[in-house]
Amino acid sequence: MTVDKEWWRTVRFAIAEERRTARLIAVLIVVGVVVGALIMMGNGCTVTVG
């Protein structure tokens, strides 16, 4: 029984870690896009969407 509890705790910890990593990557992507857009606007490039 203790082995099962330990295994489940390890699995839950791994899932939580994975979620945190995915959220961190998503935030980094958003920040990168925003910074890139600001740099392009600052350089005088016109960004047309659509």
Backbone as a printed PyTorch tensor [residue, N CA C, xyz], in Angstrom:
tensor([[[  0.8300,  -1.1970,   0.0000],
         [  0.0000,   0.0000,   0.0000],
         [  0.8720,   1.2590,   0.0000]],

        [[  1.9440,   1.2430,   0.7810],
         [  2.8020,   2.4330,   0.8330],
         [  3.4710,   2.6690,  -0.5160]],

        [[  3.7870,   1.5850,  -1.2370],
         [  4.4140,   1.7390,  -2.5490],
         [  3.4550,   2.4650,  -3.4950]],

        [[  2.1730,   2.0740,  -3.4490],
         [  1.1830,   2.7280,  -4.3040],
         [  1.0760,   4.2100,  -3.9850]],

        [[  1.0690,   4.5460,  -2.6880],
         [  0.9640,   5.9560,  -2.2970],
         [  2.1690,   6.7380,  -2.8000]],

        [[  3.3550,   6.1650,  -2.6410],
         [  4.5690,   6.8400,  -3.1060],
         [  4.5200,   7.0480,  -4.6210]],

        [[  4.0880,   6.0060,  -5.3450],
         [  4.0210,   6.0920,  -6.8070],
         [  3.0510,   7.1830,  -7.2230]],

        [[  1.8760,   7.2250,  -6.5630],
         [  0.8670,   8.2150,  -6.9100],
         [  1.3710,   9.6120,  -6.6340]],

        [[  2.0920,   9.7840,  -5.4940],
         [  2.6350,  11.1050,  -5.1590],
         [  3.6400,  11.5360,  -6.2210]],

        [[  4.4790,  10.5930,  -6.6700],
         [  5.4740,  10.9110,  -7.6980],
         [  4.7890,  11.3140,  -8.9990]],

        [[  3.7440,  10.5720,  -9.3720],
         [  3.0270,  10.8810, -10.6150],
         [  2.3790,  12.2620, -10.5270]],

        [[  1.7220,  12.5310,  -9.3970],
         [  1.0630,  13.8420,  -9.2440],
         [  2.0800,  14.9640,  -9.2810]],

        [[  3.2240,  14.7640,  -8.6510],
         [  4.2680,  15.7810,  -8.6400],
         [  4.7710,  16.0370, -10.0610]],

        [[  4.9610,  14.9530, -10.8280],
         [  5.4380,  15.0840, -12.2080],
         [  4.4220,  15.8600, -13.0480]],

        [[  3.1260,  15.5700, -12.8570],
         [  2.0850,  16.2600, -13.6230],
         [  2.0810,  17.7470, -13.2690]],

        [[  2.1810,  18.0640, -11.9760],
         [  2.1960,  19.4580, -11.5410],
         [  3.4060,  20.1760, -12.1360]],

        [[  4.5530,  19.5070, -12.1250],
         [  5.7700,  20.0970, -12.6760],
         [  5.5940,  20.3630, -14.1700]],

        [[  4.9700,  19.4080, -14.8710],
         [  4.7610,  19.5440, -16.3120],
         [  3.8500,  20.7280, -16.6010]],

        [[  2.7690,  20.8600, -15.8010],
         [  1.8440,  21.9790, -15.9990],
         [  2.5500,  23.3000, -15.7880]],

        [[  3.3870,  23.3700, -14.7370],
         [  4.0960,  24.6170, -14.4560],
         [  5.0300,  24.9580, -15.6180]],

        [[  5.7190,  23.9280, -16.1460],
         [  6.6280,  24.1530, -17.2700],
         [  5.8550,  24.6350, -18.4970]],

        [[  4.7080,  24.0180, -18.7730],
         [  3.9010,  24.4210, -19.9300],
         [  3.4400,  25.8640, -19.7780]],

        [[  3.0290,  26.2480, -18.5660],
         [  2.5800,  27.6250, -18.3320],
         [  3.7440,  28.5870, -18.5340]],

        [[  4.9320,  28.2000, -18.0500],
         [  6.1150,  29.0490, -18.1950],
         [  6.4480,  29.2460, -19.6750]],

        [[  6.3860,  28.1710, -20.4510],
         [  6.6670,  28.2650, -21.8890],
         [  5.6440,  29.1790, -22.5670]],

        [[  4.3630,  29.0350, -22.2090],
         [  3.3190,  29.8760, -22.8050],
         [  3.5750,  31.3480, -22.4940]],

        [[  3.9340,  31.6510, -21.2430],
         [  4.2180,  33.0380, -20.8650],
         [  5.4090,  33.5690, -21.6610]],

        [[  6.4460,  32.7490, -21.7970],
         [  7.6280,  33.1800, -22.5450],
         [  7.2740,  33.4630, -24.0050]],

        [[  6.4170,  32.6290, -24.6020],
         [  6.0110,  32.8470, -25.9940],
         [  5.2650,  34.1680, -26.1170]],

        [[  4.3160,  34.4200, -25.2040],
         [  3.5330,  35.6700, -25.2530],
         [  4.4610,  36.8650, -25.1100]],

        [[  5.3600,  36.8170, -24.1300],
         [  6.2950,  37.9300, -23.9170],
         [  7.1570,  38.1380, -25.1620]],

        [[  7.6300,  37.0560, -25.7440],
         [  8.4590,  37.1690, -26.9490],
         [  7.7060,  37.8100, -28.1010]],

        [[  6.4380,  37.4370, -28.2970],
         [  5.6300,  38.0170, -29.3820],
         [  5.4270,  39.5070, -29.1430]],

        [[  5.0890,  39.8730, -27.9040],
         [  4.8560,  41.2830, -27.5900],
         [  6.1300,  42.0960, -27.7960]],

        [[  7.2470,  41.5980, -27.2940],
         [  8.5170,  42.3150, -27.4550],
         [  8.8810,  42.4230, -28.9320]],

        [[  8.6800,  41.3380, -29.6760],
         [  8.9670,  41.3740, -31.1130],
         [  8.1110,  42.3970, -31.8360]],

        [[  6.8360,  42.4760, -31.4820],
         [  5.9410,  43.4550, -32.1150],
         [  6.3810,  44.8690, -31.7770]],

        [[  6.7570,  45.1000, -30.5320],
         [  7.2170,  46.4340, -30.1300],
         [  8.4850,  46.8180, -30.8770]],

        [[  9.4010,  45.8700, -31.0260],
         [ 10.6440,  46.1480, -31.7530],
         [ 10.3330,  46.4700, -33.2100]],

        [[  9.4480,  45.7010, -33.8400],
         [  9.1040,  45.9470, -35.2390],
         [  8.4510,  47.3250, -35.3960]],

        [[  7.5430,  47.6700, -34.4830],
         [  6.9020,  48.9830, -34.5440],
         [  7.9390,  50.0820, -34.3240]],

        [[  8.8530,  49.8280, -33.4150],
         [  9.9010,  50.8100, -33.1450],
         [ 10.8070,  51.0090, -34.3340]],

        [[ 10.9960,  49.9660, -35.1510],
         [ 11.8420,  50.0650, -36.3320],
         [ 11.0980,  50.6490, -37.5260]],

        [[  9.8210,  50.9150, -37.3660],
         [  9.0550,  51.5250, -38.4440],
         [  8.3950,  50.5180, -39.3680]],

        [[  8.4170,  49.2430, -39.0330],
         [  7.7450,  48.2390, -39.8410],
         [  6.2590,  48.2850, -39.5400]],

        [[  5.4520,  48.2490, -40.5850],
         [  4.0110,  48.2350, -40.3710],
         [  3.5450,  46.7930, -40.3440]],

        [[  2.8060,  46.4240, -39.3070],
         [  2.3210,  45.0640, -39.1430],
         [  0.8390,  45.0350, -39.5190]],

        [[  0.5060,  44.3180, -40.5840],
         [ -0.8900,  44.2190, -40.9990],
         [ -1.3910,  42.8290, -40.6820]],

        [[ -2.5280,  42.7630, -39.9930],
         [ -3.0980,  41.4690, -39.6140],
         [ -4.3930,  41.2890, -40.3830]],

        [[ -4.5380,  40.1340, -41.0200],
         [ -5.7910,  39.8520, -41.7050],
         [ -5.6520,  39.7860, -43.2010]]])
